[in-house]
Amino acid sequence: MKNKAMKKGIAVLCGAAMMTGLSVPAMAAEDASDLSNTLVYAGEEVETVNPLLSSHGEVSDIVFSGLMKYDENNLPIPDLAESYEYDDDSLTYTFHLRDGIKWQDGEDFSVDDVVFTYDVLRNDETLASTITTNYEDIETVEAPDDSTVVFTLSEYNAAMLDYFTLGIVPKHLLEGEDINTTSFNQNPIGTGRYKMTEWDTAGGMIILEKNEDYYDKVPNIDRIIYKTVADETTKATMIQSGEADLAWLNANYAEAFRNDDNFTNWDYVTADYRAMAMDMATDFWKENADSIGVLNYALDKDAIVAGVLNGRGWKAYSPIQLSNMGGNEAADIYPYDLEKFDEEMTALGWEKGDDGIYERNGEKFHFTIQVREYEEERVDIANLCANMLKAAGVDMEVVLVTKFDWQAGYNGFLYGNASQFDADQLYSEFVTGASNNTMSYSNAEVDELLKAARHEKDPEARKADYAEFEEVYAENPGIVLTCYLEGNYVGIKGLEGLNTTRVLGHHAVGVFWNIEDWTLTR
């Protein structure tokens, strides 16, 4: 029975290689026992694996480690650090590092690596990173001895422990390098649970081996073959055919596996939402930003959840609705109400033209939203929203693209994001001029509330700040929220140990959070 399973596994991997043009690793062909404990994962596209540039991704999370990591309750706990202390009088975090940690190339991990990582993040003005705003309150980083790192803040930051989960990068490999273009980004060396051994960028396959020298629990699964698959139909086909062992699928695809004894469905709560994000730098929204919020009245969000998400999600009214500090129902101010929509549009000076589309100041209410054509769930949401808006008198044009084009002048895009950890995650996207505010949203009252919440020590006062933010943002939003998605994973029956306790992030990222506890039998 065991030999039969091994042969089947080899056949699947070889078949997958022929179908996708990938090469089968020599070790898999030579040693069948290795393949029997190899997890084939159909995952998201990956361009770079460097936590300074891309903190959103399963591969980065298992290759690198931070001073802290998240537990099953989405709270930060020590990781590379054995312990830490915070002194409020001096605004200092002091981390005491574990002994004997090695980089995956065999070099010793040291305090110099920690100082180097945060110095690059804070001081490299050429760094093309979306996360730098998260670290703007760090004033100095010092290593008083070989096992201690001290961070001094300019002012209190309530989310700072969360941001210390950032993966540490090796000074001995990156000092003097251009972080944006270094080959390290495709050949990463970390301290995490798995190490990368091969990346076939042309074929879309990353091979990772478990790190036998990992300082904590070494994973049970020997190897992960991470296949970068953009198309959602392909992922479902790969699971069905045995070409992949695990994948995040959209709700409708996942449903097809629910009554099949050969597969297991794992359903996670996520903080992952979908919205139309408006590019406030375009002329249309410079002139018509006052009319973004009212679009919510024309959207039947329950129908979006029921249709596109097969009922596996929630209608959205706040970007921190599922965050630890969010969920203020007073911000849910836009029921589906076409009469109210018409009333509000009229009050804003819009009048319907002969074609049924609203006009103001000689301009049609027409805007463009770009959507990546391979993301079926987003395409479906965009098309459904476009139909609803068209029926109400607004012409939202859906433009399918292979890759988001920020220079083409589109008025926005079908947006996704999540604040599954501290609510401060949205600071970098919503505060004026922040590092991830790609849509140029600016609202002085929002800025004031998010800054106050970031620097507030009293948890109840923080929660009040965020509750007020939710109401203020709802009145003058830069995005039109539609829904939150459940995270639907499907895998083979022999895969066990996935823990659905944690709330997952954007694109249901975070499923590997306890991968060291997973087991695989074929």
C-alpha positions in Angstrom: 0.0 0.0 0.0 2.8 2.4 0.9 4.7 1.7 -2.4 1.5 2.2 -4.3 1.0 5.6 -2.7 4.5 6.6 -3.4 4.2 5.6 -7.1 1.0 7.5 -7.3 2.7 10.6 -5.8 5.6 10.4 -8.3 3.2 10.0 -11.2 1.2 13.1 -10.0 4.3 15.2 -9.7 5.7 14.1 -13.0 2.3 14.7 -14.7 2.2 18.2 -13.1 5.7 18.9 -14.4 4.7 17.9 -17.9 1.6 20.0 -17.8 3.2 23.1 -16.5 6.7 22.7 -18.1 8.4 22.3 -14.7 11.3 20.1 -14.0 10.9 17.4 -11.4 13.5 17.8 -8.6 16.1 15.0 -9.0 15.8 14.1 -5.4 12.1 13.3 -5.8 12.8 10.9 -8.6 15.7 9.2 -6.8 14.1 8.9 -3.4 10.4 8.0 -3.3 10.3 8.3 0.5 11.0 12.0 0.2 8.0 12.6 -2.1 5.7 10.7 0.3 6.1 13.6 2.8 6.0 16.5 0.3 3.1 19.0 0.4 2.2 20.4 -3.0 0.5 23.8 -2.4 -1.3 25.7 -5.1 -0.6 29.3 -4.0 -0.6 32.9 -5.0 1.8 34.5 -7.4 5.2 35.4 -5.8 7.5 38.0 -7.2 9.9 38.6 -4.2 10.5 36.9 -0.9 11.9 39.6 1.3 9.9 40.8 4.4 11.3 44.4 4.0 9.5 44.6 0.6 6.6 42.2 0.9 5.2 41.2 4.2 2.2 39.6 2.7 2.8 36.0 1.7 2.9 32.4 2.9 6.5 31.8 1.7 8.0 34.8 3.5 6.3 33.8 6.7 7.9 30.3 6.8 11.4 31.3 5.5 11.9 34.3 7.9 11.3 34.8 11.6 10.7 38.0 13.6 11.5 39.1 17.1 7.8 38.3 17.7 5.3 36.1 15.9 1.5 35.7 16.1 -0.3 33.1 18.1 -3.6 31.4 17.3 -5.5 34.4 18.8 -3.7 36.8 16.4 -1.6 38.3 19.3 2.1 38.8 19.2 4.3 36.5 21.3 8.2 36.1 21.4 9.9 34.3 18.6 13.6 35.1 17.9 13.4 36.9 21.2 13.3 34.7 24.2 11.7 37.5 26.2 11.2 41.3 26.2 10.4 44.2 28.5 8.8 47.6 27.8 9.7 50.6 29.9 7.1 53.4 29.6 9.2 56.1 31.2 12.0 55.7 28.6 9.7 54.4 25.8 12.1 51.5 25.2 11.5 47.9 24.2 14.3 45.6 25.2 14.5 42.2 23.5 16.6 39.3 24.8 17.5 37.0 21.9 17.5 33.2 21.9 21.0 31.5 21.9 22.4 29.4 19.1 20.2 30.5 16.2 21.6 29.9 12.7 20.9 31.4 9.4 19.9 28.8 6.8 23.3 29.1 5.2 25.0 28.1 8.5 26.1 31.5 9.6 25.4 32.6 13.2 22.4 34.9 13.7 23.3 37.9 15.8 22.0 41.2 17.2 23.7 42.9 14.3 21.2 41.4 12.0 18.3 42.9 14.0 19.9 46.3 14.0 20.7 46.1 10.3 17.1 45.1 9.4 15.5 48.0 11.2 18.2 50.5 10.1 17.4 49.6 6.4 13.7 49.9 7.0 14.0 53.3 8.7 16.9 54.9 6.9 17.1 53.6 3.4 15.3 56.3 1.4 15.5 54.3 -1.8 13.6 51.3 -0.2 10.4 50.7 -2.2 8.4 49.4 0.7 4.7 49.8 1.7 5.4 49.2 5.4 7.8 51.9 6.4 5.1 54.1 8.0 4.6 51.3 10.6 8.1 52.0 12.0 8.1 55.8 12.0 8.0 56.0 15.8 11.3 54.1 16.3 14.0 56.7 17.1 17.0 54.4 17.7 18.0 50.7 17.6 21.0 49.7 19.6 22.6 46.4 20.7 24.3 46.9 24.2 25.6 43.3 24.2 25.6 40.2 22.1 22.1 39.1 23.1 20.2 42.3 23.7 18.5 44.8 21.3 16.9 48.0 22.6 14.4 50.1 20.6 13.7 53.6 21.7 10.5 55.2 20.5 9.8 58.9 19.9 6.4 58.3 21.3 4.2 55.5 22.5 2.9 53.2 19.8 0.1 50.8 20.8 0.7 48.5 17.8 4.5 48.3 18.1 4.7 44.7 19.3 2.7 43.7 16.3 5.2 45.3 14.0 8.1 43.5 15.7 6.8 40.4 13.9 8.7 41.7 10.9 11.1 39.0 9.5 14.7 39.7 10.2 17.1 39.7 7.2 20.8 38.7 7.2 23.3 41.6 7.4 26.2 39.4 6.0 24.3 38.9 2.7 22.5 42.3 2.3 24.9 44.9 3.6 25.8 47.2 0.7 23.1 45.7 -1.6 20.3 47.5 -3.3 17.4 45.9 -1.3 15.0 46.6 -4.2 16.9 44.7 -6.8 19.2 42.3 -5.0 19.2 38.6 -6.1 18.6 37.8 -2.5 14.9 38.6 -3.1 14.7 35.4 -5.3 17.2 33.4 -3.2 16.2 34.2 0.4 18.1 33.0 3.4 16.2 33.2 6.7 15.9 31.6 10.1 12.5 30.2 9.7 10.9 26.8 9.7 11.6 26.1 6.0 14.4 27.1 3.7 14.2 27.6 -0.1 16.2 25.2 -2.2 14.9 26.1 -5.7 12.8 28.7 -7.4 11.9 28.0 -11.0 10.5 31.5 -11.8 9.7 30.6 -15.4 7.8 27.5 -14.4 6.2 28.9 -11.3 7.5 26.5 -8.7 9.2 27.1 -5.4 10.7 24.2 -3.4 11.2 24.5 0.3 12.8 22.0 2.7 12.2 21.9 6.4 15.0 23.6 8.4 16.5 20.8 10.5 18.4 23.5 12.5 15.3 25.5 13.3 15.4 26.8 16.9 11.9 25.7 17.8 9.7 22.8 16.7 10.9 21.3 13.4 8.0 20.7 11.1 6.8 17.1 10.4 6.4 17.7 6.6 9.8 17.4 4.9 9.2 19.5 1.9 6.8 22.0 0.3 6.4 22.4 -3.4 4.8 25.8 -3.7 3.2 26.3 -7.2 2.4 29.9 -8.1 -1.0 29.7 -9.7 -2.9 32.9 -10.6 -6.0 31.3 -12.2 -8.7 30.1 -9.7 -10.1 27.5 -12.1 -6.6 25.9 -12.4 -6.3 25.7 -8.6 -9.5 23.8 -8.3 -8.5 21.5 -11.2 -5.2 20.8 -9.5 -6.9 19.7 -6.3 -9.4 17.5 -8.1 -6.7 15.8 -10.3 -4.2 15.3 -7.4 -1.8 17.8 -8.8 -1.9 19.8 -5.6 -2.6 18.8 -2.0 -3.9 22.1 -0.7 -5.3 25.4 -2.1 -7.3 28.4 -1.1 -10.3 28.3 -3.4 -13.2 30.8 -3.9 -16.4 29.7 -2.2 -18.1 28.3 -5.2 -15.2 26.1 -6.2 -14.7 24.9 -2.6 -18.3 23.9 -2.4 -17.8 21.2 -5.0 -15.5 19.3 -2.6 -17.7 19.3 0.5 -19.4 16.0 0.0 -16.3 14.2 -1.4 -14.7 11.8 1.1 -11.3 12.2 -0.7 -11.0 15.8 0.4 -11.3 18.0 3.5 -12.6 21.6 3.6 -11.3 24.0 6.2 -13.2 27.2 6.6 -11.4 30.1 8.3 -12.7 33.5 9.4 -10.8 36.1 7.5 -10.6 39.9 7.7 -10.3 39.9 3.9 -12.6 42.4 2.3 -13.4 43.5 -1.3 -14.2 47.1 -2.3 -13.9 49.5 -5.2 -10.9 51.7 -4.3 -11.1 55.1 -5.9 -7.9 56.8 -7.2 -8.3 60.2 -5.6 -5.5 61.5 -7.8 -7.6 61.2 -11.0 -9.6 64.2 -12.2 -13.0 62.5 -11.9 -12.6 61.8 -8.2 -11.0 65.2 -7.5 -14.3 66.7 -8.7 -16.7 64.1 -7.4 -15.3 62.6 -4.2 -18.4 63.8 -2.4 -20.4 61.1 -4.3 -18.4 58.0 -3.3 -20.2 57.1 -0.1 -23.7 57.4 -1.7 -22.9 54.6 -4.1 -23.4 52.2 -1.2 -27.1 52.7 -1.3 -27.2 51.2 -4.8 -25.4 48.0 -3.9 -27.3 44.9 -2.6 -24.4 43.5 -0.6 -26.5 40.6 0.7 -26.9 39.5 -3.0 -23.2 39.8 -3.6 -22.5 37.6 -0.6 -25.2 35.1 -1.6 -24.2 35.0 -5.3 -20.5 35.5 -5.6 -19.5 34.1 -2.3 -22.1 31.3 -2.1 -23.2 32.7 1.2 -19.7 32.3 2.7 -18.9 35.8 3.8 -20.4 38.9 5.3 -21.5 42.3 3.9 -19.0 45.0 4.6 -19.4 48.5 6.1 -16.0 49.2 7.7 -12.4 48.4 6.8 -11.8 47.2 10.4 -15.1 45.5 10.8 -13.4 42.2 11.9 -10.4 43.8 13.6 -9.8 43.7 17.3 -10.9 47.3 17.7 -13.5 47.5 14.9 -17.1 46.6 14.3 -18.9 49.8 15.3 -22.4 49.1 13.9 -23.1 52.9 14.0 -20.9 53.1 10.9 -23.3 50.8 9.0 -25.1 53.8 7.5 -25.9 52.7 4.0 -28.8 50.2 3.6 -29.6 49.0 0.1 -32.2 51.6 -0.8 -32.6 52.9 -4.4 -35.1 55.6 -3.4 -32.6 56.9 -0.8 -29.8 56.7 -3.4 -31.9 58.9 -5.8 -32.7 61.3 -3.1 -29.0 61.7 -2.1 -27.8 62.0 -5.7 -30.4 64.7 -6.3 -29.2 66.5 -3.1 -25.7 66.4 -4.5 -26.8 68.1 -7.7 -26.9 65.0 -10.0 -29.7 64.7 -12.5 -30.5 61.7 -14.8 -29.9 62.2 -18.5 -32.0 60.8 -21.3 -29.9 57.6 -21.2 -30.7 57.1 -17.5 -27.2 58.0 -16.3 -26.7 60.8 -13.8 -25.0 64.0 -14.9 -23.5 66.9 -13.0 -21.8 70.0 -14.4 -22.0 68.6 -17.9 -20.3 65.3 -16.9 -21.6 61.8 -16.8 -21.3 59.7 -13.7 -18.9 57.4 -15.5 -15.7 55.9 -14.0 -13.4 53.0 -14.7 -12.4 50.2 -12.3 -9.5 47.9 -13.3 -9.7 44.2 -12.3 -7.2 41.5 -12.8 -8.8 39.1 -15.3 -7.6 35.9 -13.6 -9.2 36.7 -10.2 -12.7 35.3 -10.9 -14.2 36.3 -7.6 -13.1 39.9 -8.1 -14.3 40.0 -11.7 -17.7 38.6 -10.6 -18.0 41.2 -7.8 -17.0 44.0 -10.1 -19.5 43.0 -12.8 -22.3 42.5 -10.3 -21.6 45.9 -8.8 -21.5 47.5 -12.3 -24.9 46.0 -13.1 -26.4 47.2 -9.9 -25.0 50.7 -10.3 -26.0 50.9 -14.0 -29.6 50.0 -13.0 -29.4 52.9 -10.4 -28.0 55.4 -12.9 -24.2 55.2 -12.6 -21.9 53.9 -15.3 -19.0 52.0 -13.7 -16.9 50.5 -16.5 -15.0 47.3 -15.6 -11.7 47.0 -17.3 -10.0 43.6 -17.3 -6.2 43.7 -17.0 -3.5 41.1 -16.7 -1.6 43.3 -14.2 -2.7 46.4 -12.4 -1.5 49.5 -14.3 -1.2 52.5 -12.1 -0.1 54.8 -14.9 -3.0 54.2 -17.3 -5.4 56.7 -15.6 -8.1 54.3 -14.4 -10.3 55.8 -11.7 -9.8 52.9 -9.3 -9.5 49.1 -9.0 -11.2 46.2 -7.4 -9.4 46.3 -4.1 -8.8 43.8 -1.3 -7.2 44.2 2.1 -7.4 43.0 5.7 -6.7 44.1 9.2 -6.6 40.8 10.9 -4.2 41.8 13.6 -4.1 45.3 15.3 -6.5 47.8 13.8 -3.4 50.1 13.2 -2.7 48.0 10.1 -4.9 50.4 8.1 -2.8 53.4 9.2 -0.4 53.0 6.4 -3.2 53.0 3.8 -5.6 55.7 5.1 -3.4 58.4 6.6 -2.4 61.2 4.2 0.9 60.5 2.6 1.5 57.2 4.4 3.7 54.5 2.8 0.8 52.3 1.4 -1.7 55.0 0.6 -1.6 54.2 -3.1 -5.0 55.8 -3.9 -4.0 59.3 -2.4 -6.9 59.3 0.0 -6.7 62.3 2.4 -9.0 63.3 5.2 -7.8 65.5 8.1 -10.3 64.1 10.6 -9.3 60.5 9.7 -5.7 61.3 10.1 -6.3 62.8 13.5 -8.3 59.8 14.7 -5.8 57.1 13.4 -2.9 59.0 14.9 -4.6 59.3 18.2 -5.5 55.6 18.3 -1.9 54.6 17.4 -0.5 56.6 20.3 -3.3 55.9 22.9 -2.3 53.8 25.9 -5.8 53.1 27.3 -7.4 50.2 25.3 -10.9 51.5 25.8 -10.0 55.0 24.6 -8.3 53.4 21.6 -11.4 51.5 20.8 -13.4 54.7 21.1 -11.0 56.4 18.6 -11.5 53.6 16.1 -15.2 53.6 16.6 -15.3 57.3 15.7 -13.0 56.6 12.8 -15.4 54.1 11.4 -18.2 56.6 11.5 -16.2 59.4 10.1 -14.8 57.3 7.3 -18.2 56.0 6.4 -19.4 59.5 5.8 -16.4 60.4 3.5 -14.9 57.1 2.2 -12.3 56.5 -0.5 -13.4 52.9 -1.1 -16.9 51.4 -1.6 -16.9 48.3 0.5 -18.9 45.2 -0.6 -18.1 42.1 1.4 -15.8 40.1 3.6 -14.8 36.6 2.5 -14.6 33.4 4.4 -11.3 31.6 3.8 -12.1 28.4 2.2 -9.3 25.9 1.9 -9.5 22.4 0.3 -7.0 19.6 0.7 -6.5 15.9 0.4 -7.8 13.6 3.1 -4.4 12.7 4.4 -3.5 16.2 5.3 -4.1 17.0 9.0 -3.3 19.6 11.7 -4.6 22.8 10.1 -5.9 25.0 12.8 -8.8 27.3 12.0 -8.7 29.3 15.2 -6.7 32.2 13.8 -8.3 34.9 11.7 -6.6 35.0 8.4 -5.6 38.0 6.3 -5.8 39.3 2.7 -6.2 36.4 0.2 -6.6 34.2 3.3 -2.9 34.4 4.0 -1.7 32.9 7.2 -2.8 29.3 6.8 0.8 28.1 7.4 0.9 29.7 10.8 1.1 26.3 12.6 2.5 24.3 9.7 5.0 22.7 12.1 2.1 20.7 13.5 0.8 19.5 10.2 1.1 15.9 9.1 0.7 14.3 5.7 -0.1 10.7 4.8 -0.6 9.3 1.3 
